[in-house]
C-alpha cells in the first residue's frame, strides 16, 4: 500500500517537470505559427487539455463500470477523482478555447459551433453527476447512482471527439502528425504526457481523500455514558 502514494507522487513530479519543459519549448524555442503568430502558442496547453479531459472522463467511465460490476469502494473513489479532474480539465479547455477564439475567430463564444456546444454540455453533464452524488446519503446507493450517471454522461465524450468530422462548423478537424510541422509536435506531445501524469496523480490523491471521507462517515458514533443527568462521550 505504501508504494502506491510513492508511484503517484513520482507521476506528479514527472508531470510537473514535463509541463515546465514542454511549456519552455513551446513559448521560447518554437517559432511563431505562420498564419496565427504567437496566438497559436496557447494550443500547446489547449490541445493537451482537450485530449486529457476526454481521457480522464474515459477513466471515470471505466471506473464506473468496475464499480457496478464489483461493488468495491475502491473503484467508486477512483471514479469520483476522475470526474473531478476531468471537470477541471474541461473547464480549462473551455476558458483556453475562448482565449484562442477571440483573436482567431473574432468572437469569444458562439452557439453555432458544434464542438463548443458539446464540450460545454459535457461539463454540465459531469457537474450534474457530482450534484446528484451530493444528494445521496447512503454510500451504496450513492456509488451505484454515481456510476450509472457517469455511464450516461459519457455518451457525450465520443460526440465531442467525432462531431468535427460529422458537422463542419468553425472548429477544424483534428490535426495529425502528418498535418503538423515537426517543431510544433514536440512541445504538444510533451505537454500531453505532462497533463496525463498530473491527472493520474490528482486522481490518486482525490481517491484517497474520498476513501478517508467515506471511512469517517461509516465510523461508529462514540458511546455516551450518563453522568449526573448528562451524557459524556467516550
C-alpha positions as CSV (number, residue, x, y, z in Angstrom):
1,X,0.0,0.0,0.0
2,X,2.8,2.4,0.8
3,X,4.2,2.1,-2.7
4,X,1.1,3.5,-4.3
5,X,1.4,7.0,-2.9
6,X,5.1,7.0,-3.9
7,X,4.2,6.0,-7.5
8,X,1.5,8.6,-7.8
9,X,3.9,11.2,-6.3
10,X,6.5,10.3,-8.8
11,X,4.0,10.7,-11.6
12,X,3.1,14.1,-10.3
13,X,6.7,15.2,-10.2
14,X,7.3,13.8,-13.6
15,X,4.2,15.6,-15.0
16,X,5.3,18.9,-13.5
17,X,8.8,18.6,-14.9
18,X,7.4,17.7,-18.3
19,X,5.0,20.6,-18.2
20,X,7.8,23.1,-17.5
21,X,9.9,21.6,-20.2
22,X,7.1,21.5,-22.8
23,X,6.0,25.0,-22.0
24,X,9.5,26.4,-22.2
25,X,10.0,24.8,-25.7
26,X,6.6,26.0,-26.8
27,X,6.9,29.5,-25.5
28,X,10.6,30.2,-26.1
29,X,12.2,27.8,-28.6
30,X,9.4,27.1,-31.1
31,X,8.9,29.8,-33.8
32,X,5.6,31.6,-34.1
33,X,3.0,29.9,-36.3
34,X,2.9,31.1,-39.9
35,X,-0.7,32.3,-40.0
36,X,-1.7,32.8,-36.4
37,X,1.6,34.1,-35.0
38,X,2.1,33.9,-31.2
39,X,-1.6,33.3,-30.6
40,X,-1.1,29.7,-31.6
41,X,1.2,29.0,-28.6
42,X,-1.9,28.6,-26.4
43,X,-2.5,25.3,-28.4
44,X,0.4,23.8,-26.5
45,X,-1.8,23.6,-23.4
46,X,-5.2,23.8,-25.0
47,X,-4.9,20.7,-27.1
48,X,-3.4,18.6,-24.2
49,X,-6.2,19.8,-22.0
50,X,-8.7,18.6,-24.6
51,X,-7.1,15.2,-25.0
52,X,-6.7,14.6,-21.3
53,X,-10.2,15.8,-20.4
54,X,-11.7,13.2,-22.7
55,X,-9.2,10.6,-21.5
56,X,-10.0,11.4,-17.8
57,X,-13.7,11.1,-18.4
58,X,-13.0,7.7,-20.1
59,X,-11.2,6.7,-16.9
60,X,-14.3,7.7,-15.0
61,X,-16.4,5.5,-17.3
62,X,-14.2,2.5,-16.8
63,X,-14.1,3.0,-13.0
64,X,-17.9,3.3,-13.1
65,X,-18.4,0.0,-14.9
66,X,-15.9,-1.6,-12.5
67,X,-17.8,-0.1,-9.5
68,X,-21.1,-1.5,-10.7
69,X,-19.6,-4.9,-11.6
70,X,-17.5,-5.5,-8.4
71,X,-19.3,-3.3,-5.8
72,X,-15.9,-2.4,-4.4
73,X,-15.5,1.0,-2.9
74,X,-12.0,1.5,-4.4
75,X,-13.5,1.9,-7.9
76,X,-16.0,4.4,-6.6
77,X,-13.3,6.5,-5.0
78,X,-11.3,6.5,-8.3
79,X,-14.4,7.3,-10.3
80,X,-15.0,10.4,-8.2
81,X,-11.4,11.5,-8.6
82,X,-11.5,11.1,-12.3
83,X,-14.8,13.0,-12.7
84,X,-13.5,16.0,-10.7
85,X,-10.1,16.1,-12.5
86,X,-12.0,15.7,-15.8
87,X,-14.2,18.7,-14.9
88,X,-11.1,20.8,-14.1
89,X,-9.5,20.0,-17.4
90,X,-12.8,20.5,-19.2
91,X,-13.1,23.9,-17.6
92,X,-9.6,24.8,-18.6
93,X,-10.4,23.6,-22.1
94,X,-13.4,26.0,-22.4
95,X,-11.5,29.0,-21.0
96,X,-8.5,28.4,-23.2
97,X,-10.8,27.9,-26.2
98,X,-12.4,31.3,-25.6
99,X,-9.0,33.0,-25.3
100,X,-8.0,31.4,-28.6
101,X,-11.3,32.1,-30.3
102,X,-11.3,35.9,-29.8
103,X,-8.2,36.7,-31.8
104,X,-8.7,34.0,-34.4
105,X,-12.5,33.9,-34.9
106,X,-13.2,37.4,-33.7
107,X,-15.7,36.1,-31.0
108,X,-15.3,34.7,-27.5
109,X,-18.1,32.2,-27.9
110,X,-20.7,31.0,-30.5
111,X,-23.5,28.5,-30.1
112,X,-23.1,27.8,-33.8
113,X,-20.0,25.7,-33.3
114,X,-21.0,22.1,-32.5
115,X,-17.8,21.3,-30.7
116,X,-18.1,24.2,-28.3
117,X,-21.7,23.2,-27.5
118,X,-20.9,19.6,-26.9
119,X,-17.9,20.5,-24.8
120,X,-20.0,22.8,-22.6
121,X,-22.7,20.1,-22.4
122,X,-20.0,17.6,-21.3
123,X,-19.0,20.0,-18.4
124,X,-22.7,20.4,-17.4
125,X,-23.3,16.6,-17.5
126,X,-20.5,15.6,-15.3
127,X,-21.1,18.6,-12.9
128,X,-24.6,17.2,-12.7
129,X,-23.2,13.7,-11.8
130,X,-21.4,15.3,-8.8
131,X,-24.5,17.2,-7.8
132,X,-26.5,14.0,-7.9
133,X,-23.9,12.3,-5.7
134,X,-24.1,15.1,-3.1
135,X,-27.8,14.5,-2.6
136,X,-27.5,10.7,-1.7
137,X,-26.5,9.8,1.8
138,X,-26.4,6.0,1.7
139,X,-22.8,5.0,0.5
140,X,-24.1,2.0,-1.5
141,X,-26.8,3.9,-3.3
142,X,-24.5,6.9,-3.8
143,X,-21.9,4.8,-5.5
144,X,-24.4,3.0,-7.8
145,X,-26.2,6.2,-8.8
146,X,-23.0,8.0,-9.5
147,X,-21.7,5.1,-11.6
148,X,-24.9,4.9,-13.6
149,X,-25.0,8.7,-14.1
150,X,-21.3,8.6,-15.2
151,X,-22.0,6.0,-17.8
152,X,-24.9,8.1,-19.2
153,X,-22.9,11.3,-19.2
154,X,-20.0,9.5,-21.0
155,X,-22.2,9.3,-24.2
156,X,-21.2,12.9,-24.9
157,X,-17.4,12.1,-24.9
158,X,-17.4,10.4,-28.4
159,X,-19.7,13.2,-29.6
160,X,-17.1,15.8,-28.6
161,X,-14.4,13.9,-30.4
162,X,-16.2,13.0,-33.6
163,X,-18.5,16.0,-34.1
164,X,-16.0,17.9,-36.2
165,X,-16.0,15.0,-38.6
166,X,-19.8,14.9,-38.8
167,X,-20.6,18.6,-38.9
168,X,-18.5,21.3,-40.5
169,X,-18.7,24.5,-38.3
170,X,-15.9,26.8,-37.0
171,X,-13.8,24.1,-35.4
172,X,-11.3,22.4,-37.7
173,X,-10.9,18.6,-37.9
174,X,-8.3,17.1,-35.6
175,X,-4.7,17.6,-36.6
176,X,-2.5,14.6,-37.2
177,X,1.3,14.2,-37.1
178,X,1.3,14.4,-40.9
179,X,-0.5,17.8,-40.9
180,X,1.7,19.4,-38.2
181,X,5.2,20.8,-38.5
182,X,7.8,18.8,-36.6
183,X,8.8,21.7,-34.5
184,X,5.2,22.0,-33.2
185,X,4.8,18.3,-32.4
186,X,7.4,18.1,-29.6
187,X,6.1,20.6,-27.1
188,X,2.5,19.4,-27.7
189,X,3.4,15.8,-27.1
190,X,5.5,16.6,-24.0
191,X,2.6,18.7,-22.5
192,X,0.1,15.9,-23.4
193,X,2.1,13.4,-21.3
194,X,2.6,16.1,-18.6
195,X,-1.2,16.6,-18.3
196,X,-1.7,12.9,-18.3
197,X,0.8,12.2,-15.4
198,X,-0.5,15.2,-13.4
199,X,-4.1,14.0,-13.9
200,X,-3.2,10.5,-12.7
201,X,-1.5,11.9,-9.6
202,X,-4.5,14.2,-8.8
203,X,-7.0,11.3,-9.4
204,X,-5.0,9.1,-7.0
205,X,-4.9,11.8,-4.3
206,X,-8.6,12.6,-4.7
207,X,-9.5,9.0,-4.5
208,X,-7.6,8.7,-1.2
209,X,-9.4,11.7,0.2
210,X,-12.7,10.1,-0.8
211,X,-11.7,6.9,0.9
212,X,-10.9,8.8,4.1
213,X,-14.2,10.8,3.9
214,X,-16.2,7.6,3.5
215,X,-14.4,5.9,6.3
216,X,-15.3,8.8,8.6
217,X,-18.9,8.5,7.5
218,X,-19.0,4.8,8.4
219,X,-17.2,5.2,11.8
220,X,-19.5,4.4,14.7
221,X,-20.5,7.2,16.9
222,X,-18.8,7.4,20.3
223,X,-20.6,5.8,23.2
224,X,-22.3,8.1,25.7
225,X,-22.1,7.5,29.5
226,X,-24.7,9.1,31.6
227,X,-23.1,11.2,34.4
228,X,-25.3,13.2,36.8
229,X,-28.0,13.8,34.3
230,X,-25.6,14.4,31.5
231,X,-24.2,12.3,28.7
232,X,-20.4,12.1,28.3
233,X,-18.8,10.9,25.1
234,X,-16.2,8.2,25.5
